[in-house]
């Protein structure tokens, strides 16, 4: 008798499954097909990304070889091509290397290239700030203090990781402009920042010592400058 009940239950179960399949079978098949297609598409995309990365890496190495060989115009063009069509990571690297190549052949072109990176909103913010610092460092030798401040004043006064390099560049520009008091203050800001890298700190300490007379009281400054008997 138990076997009969089991058979009846199995028949009912099969009947329910058949009805469910008749009702939802098409949907189930479509869902399975979509899952398979999605998996295949993702695999294809991953493969395409890998191939693009390999091509970008090879192109980047070739451009670096041109740069190292001193072929700056060819290197600049090669890096610019990578920046235009390469993956995001290589794009940023290529932009900076193209700007460096431009600087090597013409400083004004290099400044313009770094300024262009700084103005490109598709570049990460930290990289844009780095481009401003690089441009400002070039401008120190070619323009006045106001132009340097325009580029990196905000970075130097901020708390970001590039503030140390920005302050050092600003101190150099102030020293070059003859504003010894401002150079001394900027150098002091560098040396009193506990997070300043050792190299930047030592160079700032040198600027601070060179400009110390600008902060001394008038009597001490005059005494210090008076010839000894």
C-alpha positions as CSV (number, residue, x, y, z in Angstrom):
1,X,0.0,0.0,0.0
2,X,2.9,2.3,0.8
3,X,4.3,1.8,-2.6
4,X,1.0,2.9,-4.2
5,X,1.0,6.1,-2.3
6,X,4.6,6.8,-3.3
7,X,3.8,6.2,-7.0
8,X,0.8,8.6,-6.7
9,X,3.0,11.2,-5.1
10,X,5.6,10.8,-7.8
11,X,2.9,11.1,-10.5
12,X,1.6,14.3,-8.8
13,X,5.1,15.7,-8.6
14,X,5.9,15.0,-12.2
15,X,2.5,16.5,-13.2
16,X,3.3,19.7,-11.2
17,X,6.8,19.9,-12.7
18,X,5.4,19.4,-16.2
19,X,2.9,22.2,-15.7
20,X,5.7,24.5,-14.3
21,X,7.9,23.7,-17.3
22,X,5.1,24.3,-19.8
23,X,4.5,27.7,-18.1
24,X,8.1,28.8,-17.4
25,X,10.3,26.6,-19.6
26,X,10.8,29.3,-22.2
27,X,11.8,31.8,-19.5
28,X,14.2,29.4,-17.9
29,X,15.9,28.6,-21.2
30,X,16.2,32.3,-22.1
31,X,17.7,33.0,-18.7
32,X,20.3,30.3,-19.1
33,X,21.2,31.6,-22.6
34,X,21.6,35.1,-21.2
35,X,23.9,33.8,-18.4
36,X,26.0,31.9,-21.0
37,X,26.2,34.9,-23.3
38,X,27.0,37.3,-20.4
39,X,29.9,35.0,-19.3
40,X,31.2,34.7,-22.8
41,X,31.0,38.5,-23.3
42,X,32.8,39.2,-20.0
43,X,35.5,36.7,-20.9
44,X,35.8,38.4,-24.3
45,X,36.1,41.8,-22.7
46,X,38.7,40.6,-20.3
47,X,40.7,39.2,-23.2
48,X,40.4,42.4,-25.1
49,X,41.5,44.5,-22.2
50,X,44.5,42.2,-21.7
51,X,45.5,42.6,-25.4
52,X,45.1,46.3,-25.2
53,X,47.3,46.4,-22.1
54,X,50.0,44.3,-23.8
55,X,50.0,46.6,-26.9
56,X,50.1,49.7,-24.7
57,X,53.0,48.2,-22.8
58,X,55.0,47.5,-25.9
59,X,54.2,50.9,-27.4
60,X,55.3,52.6,-24.1
61,X,58.6,50.7,-24.0
62,X,59.3,51.7,-27.6
63,X,58.5,55.4,-26.7
64,X,60.8,55.2,-23.7
65,X,63.6,53.8,-25.9
66,X,63.2,56.8,-28.2
67,X,63.4,59.1,-25.2
68,X,66.5,57.5,-23.8
69,X,68.1,57.7,-27.3
70,X,67.6,61.5,-27.3
71,X,65.0,61.4,-30.1
72,X,62.7,63.8,-28.2
73,X,60.4,64.8,-31.1
74,X,59.7,61.1,-32.0
75,X,59.3,60.2,-28.3
76,X,56.8,63.0,-27.8
77,X,54.7,61.9,-30.7
78,X,54.8,58.2,-29.5
79,X,53.8,59.1,-26.0
80,X,51.1,61.4,-27.3
81,X,49.7,58.5,-29.4
82,X,49.6,56.3,-26.3
83,X,47.9,59.0,-24.3
84,X,45.2,59.4,-27.0
85,X,44.2,55.7,-27.3
86,X,45.9,53.7,-24.6
87,X,44.4,52.4,-21.3
88,X,43.8,54.9,-18.5
89,X,46.9,54.0,-16.5
90,X,49.2,54.2,-19.5
91,X,47.5,57.4,-20.6
92,X,48.5,59.4,-17.5
93,X,52.1,58.1,-17.7
94,X,52.3,58.8,-21.4
95,X,51.0,62.4,-20.9
96,X,53.8,63.1,-18.4
97,X,56.5,61.5,-20.5
98,X,55.3,63.4,-23.5
99,X,55.5,66.7,-21.5
100,X,59.0,65.7,-20.4
101,X,60.1,65.1,-24.0
102,X,58.6,68.5,-25.0
103,X,60.5,70.1,-22.2
104,X,63.8,68.6,-23.3
105,X,63.4,70.2,-26.8
106,X,61.7,73.4,-25.8
107,X,61.0,74.6,-22.2
108,X,58.0,76.7,-23.3
109,X,56.5,73.7,-25.0
110,X,57.1,71.7,-21.8
111,X,55.3,74.3,-19.7
112,X,52.4,74.3,-22.1
113,X,52.2,70.5,-22.0
114,X,52.2,70.3,-18.2
115,X,49.6,73.1,-18.0
116,X,47.4,71.1,-20.4
117,X,47.6,68.0,-18.1
118,X,46.7,70.2,-15.2
119,X,43.6,71.4,-17.1
120,X,42.5,67.9,-18.2
121,X,39.6,66.8,-15.9
122,X,40.0,63.2,-17.1
123,X,43.4,63.1,-15.3
124,X,43.3,62.1,-11.6
125,X,43.4,65.2,-9.3
126,X,46.7,64.3,-7.7
127,X,48.3,64.0,-11.2
128,X,46.9,67.4,-12.2
129,X,48.5,68.9,-9.1
130,X,51.8,67.2,-10.0
131,X,51.6,68.7,-13.4
132,X,51.1,72.2,-11.9
133,X,54.2,71.7,-9.7
134,X,56.3,70.5,-12.7
135,X,55.2,73.5,-14.7
136,X,55.9,75.9,-11.8
137,X,59.4,74.5,-11.4
138,X,60.0,75.3,-15.1
139,X,58.5,78.7,-14.8
140,X,60.9,79.7,-12.0
141,X,63.6,80.1,-14.6
142,X,61.5,81.8,-17.2
143,X,58.9,84.0,-15.4
144,X,58.2,86.0,-12.3
145,X,57.0,85.1,-8.8
146,X,53.3,85.9,-9.5
147,X,53.1,83.3,-12.2
148,X,54.6,80.7,-10.0
149,X,52.1,81.5,-7.2
150,X,49.3,81.4,-9.7
151,X,50.1,77.7,-10.4
152,X,51.0,76.3,-7.0
153,X,49.9,78.8,-4.3
154,X,46.9,76.7,-3.4
155,X,48.9,73.5,-3.3
156,X,51.6,75.0,-1.2
157,X,49.0,76.3,1.3
158,X,47.1,73.0,1.4
159,X,47.7,69.7,3.2
160,X,48.1,67.4,0.3
161,X,51.1,65.2,-0.4
162,X,52.5,67.6,-3.0
163,X,52.6,70.6,-0.6
164,X,56.3,69.9,0.2
165,X,57.4,70.1,-3.5
166,X,55.1,73.1,-4.1
167,X,56.5,75.0,-1.1
168,X,60.1,74.2,-2.1
169,X,59.4,75.6,-5.6
170,X,57.7,78.6,-4.2
171,X,60.6,79.3,-1.9
172,X,63.0,79.1,-4.8
173,X,60.9,81.5,-6.8
174,X,60.7,84.0,-3.8
175,X,64.5,83.7,-3.4
176,X,65.0,84.3,-7.1
177,X,62.7,87.4,-7.0
178,X,64.6,88.8,-4.1
179,X,61.8,88.5,-1.6
180,X,64.0,87.1,1.2
181,X,61.4,87.5,3.9
182,X,58.8,85.5,2.0
183,X,61.4,82.9,1.1
184,X,62.5,82.6,4.7
185,X,58.8,82.1,5.8
186,X,58.1,79.5,3.2
187,X,61.4,77.7,4.0
188,X,60.4,77.8,7.7
189,X,57.0,76.3,6.9
190,X,58.8,73.5,5.2
191,X,61.2,72.7,8.0
192,X,58.5,72.9,10.7
193,X,56.3,70.4,8.9
194,X,56.9,67.0,10.5
195,X,55.9,65.2,7.3
196,X,58.4,67.0,5.1
197,X,60.7,64.5,3.3
198,X,64.4,64.7,4.4
199,X,65.7,65.9,1.0
200,X,63.2,68.8,0.8
201,X,63.8,69.6,4.5
202,X,67.6,69.9,4.0
203,X,67.3,72.2,1.0
204,X,64.7,74.3,2.8
205,X,67.0,74.7,5.7
206,X,69.7,76.0,3.4
207,X,67.3,78.6,2.0
208,X,66.2,79.5,5.5
209,X,69.8,80.2,6.6
210,X,70.5,82.2,3.4
211,X,67.6,84.4,4.1
212,X,67.9,84.6,7.9
213,X,69.1,88.3,7.7
214,X,65.7,89.3,6.3
215,X,64.0,88.3,9.6
216,X,66.6,89.8,12.0
217,X,65.8,93.1,13.8
218,X,67.2,96.2,12.0
219,X,70.0,96.7,14.6
220,X,71.2,93.1,14.4
221,X,71.1,93.2,10.7
222,X,73.2,96.4,10.6
223,X,75.6,95.0,13.2
224,X,75.9,91.8,11.2
225,X,76.7,93.7,8.0
226,X,79.2,96.1,9.6
227,X,82.8,95.4,8.8
228,X,84.9,94.2,11.7
229,X,87.9,96.3,12.9
